[in-house]
Amino acid sequence: MSTFSIFLVLITIVCFLLIIVIMVQNPKGGGLSSSLGGSTQMGGVQKTTDFLDKSTWTLATILIVLILLSSLSFSGSLSDANSKIINEKDMAAPKSVSPAPVTPGKQAESTKK
């Protein structure tokens, strides 16, 4: 398994967790924090909102770091020498192919048909 594949799996997991955390929140102050009840519970509503807010920022930061590290895996110190995605042979300038010379006799024969 290449380094990029590992980063791709980690990025997918973090994205899934970030989607869940964002969907639990309600932009108008409701969401999970409003369904937990009043201040009689341990921690209260404010602690739930703080936890969701901190987890959103933490997951977003982890996502950005993973994306930057995955880009380094292509060409930086974490690059995989056997990567099939970027191959140095494919990156070489393509050789131009010149058309085959046509002799006048063969060109006249092909136009008669």
C-alpha positions in Angstrom: 0.0 0.0 0.0 1.5 3.3 -1.0 1.8 6.3 1.2 -0.8 8.2 -0.8 -3.3 5.4 -0.3 -2.8 5.6 3.5 -3.4 9.4 3.4 -6.5 8.9 1.2 -8.0 6.5 3.7 -7.3 8.8 6.6 -8.7 11.8 4.8 -11.9 9.9 4.0 -12.3 8.9 7.7 -11.7 12.5 8.9 -14.2 13.8 6.3 -16.8 11.3 7.4 -16.3 12.3 11.1 -16.4 16.0 10.2 -19.7 15.5 8.4 -21.2 13.8 11.4 -20.1 16.5 13.8 -21.4 19.3 11.6 -24.7 17.5 11.0 -25.2 17.1 14.8 -24.9 20.9 15.3 -27.8 23.2 14.7 -26.9 26.7 13.5 -29.7 28.3 15.6 -28.4 26.9 18.9 -30.5 23.7 18.9 -29.1 20.3 17.7 -27.7 17.8 20.1 -27.3 20.4 22.8 -31.0 21.2 22.9 -32.1 17.6 23.0 -30.0 16.8 26.1 -32.2 18.7 28.5 -31.7 21.4 31.0 -29.0 22.4 33.4 -29.7 19.5 35.7 -27.5 17.2 33.7 -23.8 16.9 34.4 -21.9 19.2 32.0 -24.9 21.0 30.8 -25.8 22.3 27.3 -22.9 24.7 27.1 -20.4 21.9 27.5 -21.9 20.0 24.6 -21.8 23.0 22.4 -18.2 23.7 23.3 -17.3 20.1 22.7 -18.9 20.1 19.2 -17.3 23.4 18.4 -13.8 22.2 19.4 -14.2 18.9 17.7 -15.2 20.7 14.4 -12.1 22.9 14.5 -9.9 19.9 15.5 -11.2 17.7 12.7 -10.9 20.6 10.2 -7.3 21.2 11.2 -6.5 17.5 11.0 -8.0 17.4 7.5 -5.9 20.3 6.3 -2.7 18.7 7.7 -3.5 15.4 6.1 -4.1 17.0 2.7 -0.8 18.9 2.9 1.1 15.8 3.9 -0.6 13.8 1.1 0.6 16.4 -1.4 4.2 16.0 0.0 3.9 12.2 -0.6 4.0 12.9 -4.3 7.2 14.8 -4.5 8.6 15.4 -1.1 10.4 13.4 1.5 7.5 11.0 1.9 7.4 10.1 -1.8 6.9 6.5 -2.8 9.5 5.4 -5.3 7.2 2.8 -6.9 4.2 5.1 -7.4 2.1 4.3 -10.4 0.4 7.7 -10.3 3.4 9.8 -11.2 6.0 8.0 -13.3 9.1 9.9 -14.4 9.1 8.0 -17.7 5.7 9.4 -18.5 6.7 12.9 -17.6 9.5 13.0 -20.2 8.8 15.1 -23.3 7.0 13.0 -25.9 9.0 12.4 -29.1 7.6 14.0 -32.2 6.7 11.6 -35.0 7.4 12.8 -38.5 5.1 11.7 -41.2 6.4 9.1 -43.7 7.6 10.6 -46.9 5.2 10.1 -49.8 6.6 9.4 -53.3 4.7 11.1 -56.2 4.0 7.8 -58.0 2.2 6.2 -55.0 0.2 9.4 -54.3 -1.1 9.4 -57.9 -2.1 5.8 -57.7 -4.0 6.3 -54.5 -6.0 9.2 -55.9 -7.1 7.2 -59.0 -8.9 4.6 -56.9 
